[in-house]
Amino acid sequence: MGKTALLAYWVQSRFIEKRWLNAEGQPEPDAYFDWTFYDQGTRSDDATHAGAASVGTFFQTALKHFGDPEPEIPHDKAARLARLIHAQRSLLILDGLEPLQYPLNHPQAGQLTDPDLRELLGLLAQRNPGLVIISSRQTLTEFPCGDTSPTRQHDLEELPVECAVALLRRMQITGTDEELRQAAQDYFCHALSLIVLGRFLFVKGGDIRIRSQIPLERANENRNQRITRNAWHVLEAYEQWLASPAARGPEKPRLSWWRQLFSGPAKAGESQSHTADLQALRLTGLFDRPASPDCLAALRKAPAVPGLTDQLVPLGDDAWNAVLRRLHEAHLIQLRFPPVEPGSFAPHPEAREVTVDVHPLIREYFARQLREKQAAGYQAAHSRLFDHLCARTEHRPATLEGLQPLYQAVVHGCLAGRPQEACDKIYFDRIKRGTGPGGNYSSKQLGAIGADLGAVAAFFEEPWSRLSVNLSTPDQAWLLNEAAYRLRALGRLTEAVEPMRVGMDRLVEQNDWKNAAASASNLSELEVTLGRVEEAVADARRSIEFADRSGDEFQRMVTRTTAADALHQSGEREEARRLFEQAEVLQREDQPQFDLLYSLPGFRYCDLILAPAERAAWQLVVPPSGGPGSAKPGEPPEGGTTNQAVLAEAERRGLKFLEWRMPSDSLLSIALDHLTLARVALYRTLLDPARPASVDLPHATAALDGLRKAGTLHMLPLALLTAALHAHLRGDAVAASRFLAEAQQIAERGPMPLFLADVHLHRARLAGSVRDEGRRRRDWPGVDPTAELVKARTLIERHHYGRQRDELADAEAALRD
């Protein structure tokens, strides 16, 4: 009767029973794929913080299903999957999306937390010959519905009152129509609540008036919370009834069905107690996803967990099968039996051999009950699951799918009160594989940033500021930065500030100047992205202070490049250049074989070096009218260096970076090297009087693909802006507009106001460069260059984005007429 059941019924009746054929006997649809995100773990109970569930193996499984030759490669996975789905009339069902949405009380409520899934759905919303159906307990706010929108929303929260009454009647609940109607309305006609209520009332005699024994939440608060709590109150009454069979008094004749359902025919020496059924049901509260048969078997092994598995350990396989079947038939759990092919004679698996699923509200209820009322058993059971998953999993799996049991083990280890062990032995050693050369395997090699964040979240008692007290002080600071880095990479920038600043303050309190320098440097980078330029400069100066106190030459170099970049964005180029030069001296002293800044510091230095050539190139895209603030493209830029010399220097560095490339280099570093060379080629093409008719820049494609593969969403607009200019030079206004629209979406969601200013400035210049009004309307429909410049100026002034003041003035002068 709920969302998932409705979807299953629709697929069964609409397609499966018709053997996936339409009325003409043709295949319909051409391809089908469904996925439940409840398998990825549920989010935090905190109603103001987004959780850290990830798409896990969804993309790998879907890519494999639709025929991708390399489904395990994280590169461009959303776009690849969208292309495969676009190629045929496909039906894609995504069930239970709420673990990947911001919760109701969050400022971004309803938006997706995973950038890859957001990209996939965005691409499918733009063009899709088939159909995507999504179920969730909350609205998906970033895909608005309307007459001109390809998306539609249907609220299935409530059953019609007549259907709710019919449901209760079908469960043999007696009472007047008005009494049943009132009961249905009191439980908001919520399918799960009514099913659980009906089952409970049936075993109590079936009179609807018995529901008065169950308290209801009637406070003036969030409706979804009332639904959840009312369902929980019924489960609480249910739990008490199962736990106290002797207190129920003599059974009425109609209860024979229930006795058979929950106890079956008694065998010699067997008790009629329902305690084993209750204990099996409570085990679902130990999992944030469906429970695998091997995990349930580990919990049932001797010695028993007192009060939690002591009635389950003595059960033989047949008795355990019977327990699971009874709960399944009572609709309290769901046994995930594999589909049976028509005509197949394959043996049907036993109940104990399949995965046990349960509605999230039931799982959440028993998790709370175990935490609050059986704390010792709760920890002991999680400890056993931790040991089991650690032992049965390959030490260092090579794939994301292979890592999944270790990610689950981290969660169980933290809930078992063993977070230090989970951090050291599992997350750091087996998932990340350290942080040195070859380390950070999960994020660098597999792009599993979301999955890593899910593991890191398990160490927090309050996201994203308070960690488990059972972690060492240095590891608490390290995990705060781990959380901040991954939140930032996923585009959840405002959430990343708190753990980063708390982590830095703790390191300062410990006089850990080396790590405090790194933390302050990271904080400054984040503040630049968030448009807090003045704060970024201040924290960058602090990072230099901390690094100098530490005496660590690497941090002294890195912090100077971070400060230089913040100063560059603020418009203080000369001071930025001095700091880059100091950092490069430190680089040569520390690593004589590498005489240039490389990786992210090297990219940032090249960004500063390229600034005058970039401005001159844009002046040729939108020629200046000679007004104030306009410069002549042929004039030597700052310092008297010609544009060609600037380009040659940046190119020399970019080529050297590629020459120095090593297998352990991160995807981000490689992508940024390509981006530097792409920009050099692009500006050189623009500044060349004999510009070629066609512009092919392989480095631009490599940069964009590489940044997508790296999964660092906060860096992706850099490549998208370059790709937009490249598309413009190729005469492809549609692609240029699409790249800018994607960059704008990322920037608005971040929020990344400096990138948003860049988007408006780019759009104004590209559209404004088309002087023919008719062509402009055709190529850039709905774009007013003047209005775009006004938006850019507002952002540039508000966020002290000094770097773009000159280019803004050039554009305003050029488009003034």
N, C-alpha and C positions, 0 to 999 in steps of 0.2 A: 504493500500500500504506500510505501514511501517513494522517494525519487528514484533510488536504484532499482527497486522492485518494478516501478512503472516502466523504466527504460528496458529492463529485462523482458517484461511482458510484451512491450511494443516490438522489440527485436524478434522475439519468439513468434508472435502471431503475424507480424508483417513480413518477415523474411525467412526465418528458419523453417516454419511449417510449410512455406511455399517453395522450399528448396532453393531460395535465393533467385527465383525466377519471377518475371513480371507476367502480365496477362498474355503477352505474345510469346512467352516461353524463352525470353532473352534474359541473360544474367542481369540482376539488379540487386545491389550496385555492382560495379566492376571490382571493387575492393572494399574490405571491411576490416576495421581495427577498433578494439575498445580497450580502455585502460582505466583503472581506479587509482586515484592518488592517495586513497586511504592506506595503500600499501607502502607509501613513502614515509609514514609516520605523521602523527598529528601534532599540531602546534602547541605552543605554551598556553596555559590557562589564563595568562595575563591578557586582559582585554584591551590594553593600550599598546602593547608591543607585538610586532609581527614575529612569528616564529621562524624556524629555520629549516622547515621541511624543504627538500630539494626534489628535482625531477628524477633524481636517481638514474635508474636504468630505462626510463621511459623512451628517451631518444634512441638509445642503442636498440631496444626491442622494436620500436616502430620503424627505424631505418632498415633493420634487417627484414622485417615483415614486408616492407614496400620495395625491397630489392636493391638497397644500397650495397655496393660491393665492399665497403669498408665501414660498417656501422659503428665500430668502436672508436674511430677517429673523431675527436670533438670539434674539429675544424668546420665552421659554417654549418653546424648541424641543423639549425632551425631552417635556414634557406634550402638546404639539401632536401630535408623532409618535405617542405612546402612544395618544391618542384616535383617530387615524386607523387605527392597527393594531387597536385594540379594535373598530372599527366593522365588521369583517369577519373571516372565518376566514382568517388570514394565516399563511404560513410565512416566518419570518425566520431567515436563516443568517448568523452572524457568525463569520468564520474568522480564526484567528491573533490572538487577543485579547491575547497576552502582552506586546506592546509597550506596552500601556496598563495593565499590572499592576505592582505593586511586586515586585521580584525576590525570589528564594528567601531570601537572607540578610538581608533588610530586616525591621524589626520589624512592618511591616504587610504581610508577604509575601502575595501573591495578591489583595490588595484593588485595586480600580480607582483609577487616578490621576485620571481625568477625571470631574468631578461630573455633567456632563450625561448621559454614558453610564450612569453609576451610577443616576441618577434614572430614565432610561428603563427600564433593566432592573428596577429596583425596582417601577415602576408595572406593567410587564408580568408580574412575578412575583405581584403582588397579584390581577390579573384579566387574563385573555387567552383569548379563544375559540379561538385558534390555537396555534401552537407556535413557540418560539424555540430554535434549536440553536446552541451556542457551542463552538468548538474552541480549545484553548489548550494550551501546553506545561506549564502549572501550574494548580493548583486555583484556582477562583474562590471565595475564602474567605468573602466577605461574603454569599453566598446559600447558607446551609447546607441540606443535604439531610436528609430524614427522612420518616417516614410521614405527618406532617401538613404537610409542605412541598410546594409546587408544583414544586420543582426536583428534578432527578435528575442524578446524576453517573455517568459511565461511563469508567473508566480504559482508554484505548486505547494506553497507552505501549508495551506489548509485544504482538507477535504471538504466538499460541499456537505452541509449539515445533514442532508438526506442520506448521503453515502456513509457518513460517520455513524448515523443511527443504524443503518443497514448493517454496517460492520459489527456493531455491538450485538444486534439481533442474531447475526450469523454465528457469533460466539456463544449463543444461548443465554444472553443476559436478559433478565426479565425486568419489567417496569413499564410505566406509561410512556407514550411517545414524547410527552413533554419532559419527563424525567430523563429519558435518554438524550433528548435534544439538549437539555441543560448540561448534562454530563459532557457531551461532545463539545459544547461551547466552552465549558470550564477548562477543558484540556486543549482549547484552541483548534479542535478538529485535527490535531497532530497525529499522523498515522501511527508512529511508534508508540506514543503515549497511550493511545486508545487500545492498541493490541496488547500492550503489557497490562493496562488496566483491565481489559476484558479477561485475560488469562487469570489474573488474580481474583477477580470477582467470581469467575466460574468455579474455582476451587473452594470458594467461601460460600457457595450455594447459588450464585448467579443473580442475586437481588441487587439492582442498581443502587439501592439505598445504602448498601454496605460501604460505598465509596466515601461516605461521610467520615469514615475512620482514617482517611488519608488526608493529611493537611495539604493545602494548596497555597501557592505563592500568589498573593493578590496585591502586593505592593506596587506602587506606581513607578516601575522601573522598566528596563529594556524587555521588550516582549519575548525575544529569543531566549533571554535568561530565564524568564518565567516558564517557558515551555520546557527548557532543560531541567529546571528544578522540579517542576511538577512530574515529569517523567521519572526523575530520581526518587521522588517521594513514593511513587508506586513501586519502584524497584526495592526501596527500603522495606516496605511492607511485605513484598514478595520474599525478600531475603529473610526477614524475621519468621515468616511462615515456614519456609523450608528448614530453617535452623531449629525450630521448636515443634517437631511433629507431635509430641505428647501434649502440647498445650492446645491443640486444635479441637479436642473433644471427639466424639464419635462422628465418623464420616456419614454423609447422606448417601443414599443409593446412587445419585447421579455422579458421585465422585469416583466411581469404579473406573471410569475412563482415565481420570487423572492418576489414580493409583497405578494403572497399567502403564500409563505413559512415563511416569517418573520412577516406578519401581519394577514393573514387569512382574511376571510370576515368580514368587519366592522360591529359591532353591534351598536345599538343606544347608543350614549354617549361615544363610544370608540374612542380613537385617533389612527391614522395610524402611529404614531411615533414609531421608533424602539428603543427608549431610554430604555424601560423595558427590551428588549432583550440584549442590551449592558450592563445594570446594572447586569443582571443575569450572563452574561459571565464574568464580572469583579469579581464577588463573588468568582470565582474559584481561584483567586490570593490570597485569604485569607487562603488557605489550602495548606499543603505540601503533601497531600494525597487525595484520593477521598473524596468528601463531603457527609456526611450522611444526610438523609432527615430531621432528627430532628435538625441538626445544621443549615441547610438552612431555616427551619421553624422558628428557633429562630431569624435569621437575618431579616426575613420578618415581624416580629411582630412590632407593634407600640411601641414607637415612631420610626419614620424612622431615619436612619442615613443620614443626608443631603448629597445629591449628589451621594449617593451610593445605597440607598434602597427606596428613596421616591417614585419611580415609581412602586416599587414592593409591598409595604405595602398595597396599596388599592386593589390589585388584589385578586379576589376570587380564589377558588381552580381550577375551570375550566380554568380560564385565565392563572394561573400559570402553569398548565399542558400544555397549548398550547405553552407558552414561551419555556418550556423545550423541548417539542417535536420539535419545529422549530429549535432550536440550535442542537438538536440531528440529525435531518435530514440533516442539513447543515454540519455535521461532525465536528462541533466545540466543542461539548461535546459528551460524551457517557453515555447513561442511562443504568445502569447495571440491566436490567430485569433478573429475575431468569430463568433458562432453563425450558422449558415446556416439560413435559413427553408426548410421543406420546399417543394420545387417552385421554389425561387428559381434564377434563371440569372445572378445577379450574379457578376462575376468574383471569384475567390478572391485575396485579397491575397498579395503575395510575402512571404517570410520577413522580408526587410529592412524591410518596411512595418509590422510589428506590434511590440508591446511584448514585451520579453524578461524573463521572470520566472525565478527560481531559488529553490531551497529556502534558507531563512535560514541553515542550517548551512553550506551550500556558499558562500554569499555571505560569511559571517563568516570562513570559512577563507581565501578568496582576499584578503579585505581585510587580514587579518593578514599573509599572505605578502607582499603588496605593500608594506605599511608597513615590514616588517622587512628584506626582501631587495631591494626595488627602490624605495627611498625617493625618489630623485630623479624617477624616472618616475611614481611615485604622486602626487607633488606637481604635476608638470607636467600630468598628465592631469586632476587636479582643477582646476587653473588654467584649462585649456581649457574644462571644463564650466562653470566659473564665468562666464567671458567669454561663452560661448554662451548661457546662460540669461539673463544680464543683457541681452544684445543683442536676443534674440528676444521678450522680454516687454515688454508695454506699460509705460510709465514708472511710472505709478501706477494700477494696476488698481482698479476700484471694488468688486469682489466678492472674497470669500474664495477662491473657485475661481481667480480671476485672479491672486491673490497667491501661489498654490502654487509656481510656478517660482521666484519670488523667495525664498521660504523655503528651497527646495532650493539656490538659489544661495549663500545664506549658509553653508550647511553645506559646500559644495564650496570656497568661498572660504577658510574657516577651515582645511580640510584641505590647501589649496594653500599655506598659509603666508602668506595675505593677509587676516588677520582685521581689520586696521585698515580696509582698503578695504571689506570686507564690512560692517563696522559702520557706517562713515560713509556710504557711497554706497548701500547696499542697506537694511540694517535701519533706520537712523535716518532716511534721506531718503525712501526709496521705500515702506517698509512702515509705519513709524510716522508719517512725514511731520512729523518734528519733535516737540517737546514743548510748544511754545507754544500760543496760540489756534489751534484747528483741528488741532492735532497729536494724537498718540496715536490715529491714525485706526483702526488695526487692532483695538485693544482697545475704544475708546470707541464706534466706529460699527458694527463688525462683531462685537464680543464675542469676538474671536479670541485670548483670553488663553492657551489651551493651545498654539495655533500659535506665538504669540510666545515662549512658554517654550521650545518646541522650537528656535527660532532662537537664543535666548540661550544655550541649553545648548551649542551648537556652539562658543562662544567659551571654554568651560571645558576645561581639561586634567584637572581633578579636580573633579567636582561636589560641592558648590557653593562651593568655597573657593579653588581655584587656577585663574587665567585664563591665557590665552596670554601669553607674555612679549613677543609682538610687538604688543601693544596699548599705547597710551599709558597712563600712570599715571592721569590723570583718567578715561579711558574704562573702565579696570579697575574703579575705584570705582563708576562709573555703572552698569556691567553687573552688578555684585554686587547693587546695589539693584534693578535691573530683574528679576533672577532672584528676589530675595526678595519683591518686590511680587507677581509672578505666582504664585509658589508659595503665597503667602498667599491670593491671590484664589481659587486652586483648592482651598483648604482643606488644603494640605500645609504646615501651620503649623510643625511642629517642624523641617522641612527648611529653612524660610525664615529661621530664627534665625541660622544660621552665616553665610550670605552677607551678611546685614544687619549683623551685628556686625563681621565682617572688613572690610566696606566702610566702616563708620564709623571703625574704627581707622586705616585707610589715609588717610582724609581728615584725621583729626586729625594724623597724622604729616606731612601736606603743609601743615598750617596753613590748610587750606581750610575756614574756620569756617562759611561759609554752607552748603555742602553737608554738612558734618559735623553741623550743626544739623538739617538735614532728615533725615539718616540716623538720628540719635539719636531724633528725633521719631517716625520710622517704627518704630524698634525698640521704643520705649515702647508704641506702639499694638499692636504684635504681642504684646508681653509681657502687656498687658491681656487680649488675646484668649486667650492661653495660661494665664491665671490667675496669672501671676507679678506680682501687683499691687505688691508692695514694690519689686521690680526696676524695674517700669514707672515708678513715681514717681521713683526715683533717676535713671533714664536721661532722664526728662522734664526733671528739673531740670538735667541736663547739657546737654540740648538748648537750654534757655533761656540757659545760660552761653555756649554756642557761638554762638547767634544774636546775643546782645548784643556779643560780640567781633567778629562779622562786620559789625555795623552795618546789616545788611539789614533794612529795616522789615517786609517781608513775612514773613521767617522769625521775626522777633521776635514778630509777631502769632500765626503758626501754632503755634510751639512753646509759647506760653502756653496756647493752647486744648488742645493735647495734654496738657500737664501738668495743666490743670484737669480734663480728663476722667479722667485716672488718679487724681487726688485724689478726684474724685466717686465713682469705683468703690470707692475705699478707705474712703469714708465721711466724708472731710474736706470737707464741702460749703462751709463759709464760705471757706476758702482757695481752693477751686475757683472760687467766685463772684467773688472779688477778681481772680483771674487772667483770668477771662472778661471782666470789666469793663475791665481793663487792655488786653486784646487788642482790645476793641471801640473803645477810644480810638485805638489804633494803626491800626485799620482805617479810621476816619474821617479820620485825618490823611493816610493813604496814598491813599485813594479817597473823597474828600468826597461823591461822588455816591451812594455806598453807605454809609449811616450805621449799618448793622447788620452783624454777622458773618453770613456766608451760606455756602452749600454745607455741607461736612462740619463746619467749625467752628460754623456757625450751628445745625446740627442738634444738635450736642453741647450748646450753650448752652441750647437749648430743652429738651433732655433734663433738664438740671439744673433749669430753671424749672418743668417739669411734675412734678418729683418729689413735692412735697407733695400735689398734686391726684391723682396716681396712687395714692398711699397711701390717701388718703381714698376714692377710688373702689373700691379693693379691699376696704376695710372695709365697704362696702355690698354687695359681692358675697358676702363671708363676714362677717356682722355680728359685731363683737367681743362677748365675754361679759363685758367689764369687768375682765378679768384684767390682770396686770402687762404693761406695754408697749403696751396698747391705747390708741388715741387716739379721740376722738369726731369723726365726719365733719364736724360743723358747726363745730368749733373752727378758728380761723385757724391756718394752718400757720406755718412758720418766718418770722420777721420781721413777723408780724401781717398779712400779705397774705391776703385771702380766696381761696378756691379759684376762684371765678368770675373774680377779677382775674388770677390765675395763668393760667387758661385763655385769657382775653382777650389777655394779653400774648403767649403762645405762638402764638395764632391770628394776631395782628397780624404777627408775624414770618414765620410760614409763608406768609401771603397775600402779603406783600411779596416773599418769595423767588420765588414764582411770577410775580409782576409783573415782576421783574427778569430773568426767564429769557431766555437767549440761545441761538441755534442751536448754539453751540459748547459749551454746558453738557453735562457728562457724564451718562450714564444714571444713575449712582449719585446725583449731586446731585439730579436731578429726583425720583428715587424717594424719597430721604430727605425732601424737602419734602412730598411726599404723605403720608409716614409721620407727620410732625409733625402735620399737619392731621387725619389719621385718629385719632391718639391724642387730640387735643383734642376731637374730636366724640364719641369713645367715652367719655371721662371725663365730659364734659358730660352725656351721656345718662344715665350711671350716677348722677351727682350731682343730676339733675333729679327732684324729687319726683313730677312728673307724667310719668314716663317713657313714651314712646310704645310701643305694642304691637309695632310692627315697627321694626327698626333697619337702615337702609340707609346704608352708609358708602362712597361711591364712592372716596374717597381711600384706604381700606384696600385695595381691589382694585388700584388704580393703584400703590400702594406695593409690594405683593407682586409684581405682574407686573413692575414696573420693576426691583426688585432681582434677580429671576430673569434679566431681560434683561441687566442690567449684568454678570452673571457673577461677582460678588464674593461668593463663598460665605460668607466670614467675616462678612458683614453680614446675610445672609438670615434668620438666626434672629430678628433684631429684628422683621421684618415677620411672621414666622410666629407669634411670641408674641402680637402684636397681633391677628392673624387668628384665633387660637384664642379669645381673649376675645370678639371680635366674633361668632364662630360660637356661642359659649355664649349670648350675649344674644339671638341669633336662635332659640335653642332647638334648635340643631343640634349635639348632643353628638358625633355621628359625625365631623363635619367638625372640631370642636375637637380631638378625640382625634387625628385624622389630622395636623393641623397640628403638634401637640405631638410626635407620633412622628417627623415629618420633622425638626423642630428638634433632637430628641434624637439622631437618627442623625447629623446634621451635627456636633453638639456632641461626640459621642463619638468621631467619626472625627478631628476637628480636631487634637488635642483642644481643646475650648473649655469649660473647667470652669465659668466664670461663667455662660455660657448654659445649661449642663447644670443648674446650680443653679436658674436661672430656670425651666427646664422642669419640674423636680420641684416647685418652689414653685407654679407655675401649675396643674399637674395636681392637686396636693393641694387647692388652694383651689377649683378648678372642680368637682372631684368632691365635695369636702366641703361645697360650697354646696347640694348636693342632699340634703336632710335625710331624705327618704323612703328607707329602706334598699332596698326593692324596686326603686324607680326608679333608685337609684344603681347597683345591680348591673346593671340593664339598660343604662343609658346609659354607665357606666364599668366594664365588666366587668374583673375582675382588679385593679382599682386600690384600694389601701388608702391613704387620705389621710394617715394617721399615718405609715406607712412612707415615703411620699413626702417628708413633712416631715423625717424623720430623714435621708434622703439629702441633702435640700437643706441642712440644718444642717451636716452633715459637710463638704460642699463649701464652704459659706460660711466656716466657721471655718478650714479647711485653707488656703484661698486668700486669706484676709483680705479677703473681699468685704463690706466695711463698708456699702456702699450698701443691701444687702438685710437688714441686721440688724433694723431696725425692722419691716419688712413680715413677716419671718419670725416675729418675736415676736407680731405681730398675729394671724397665721394660727394659731400654736400656741395662743394664748389663745382664739381663736374656736372651734377644733376640739377643745379640751381635753375637753369634755363628751362 
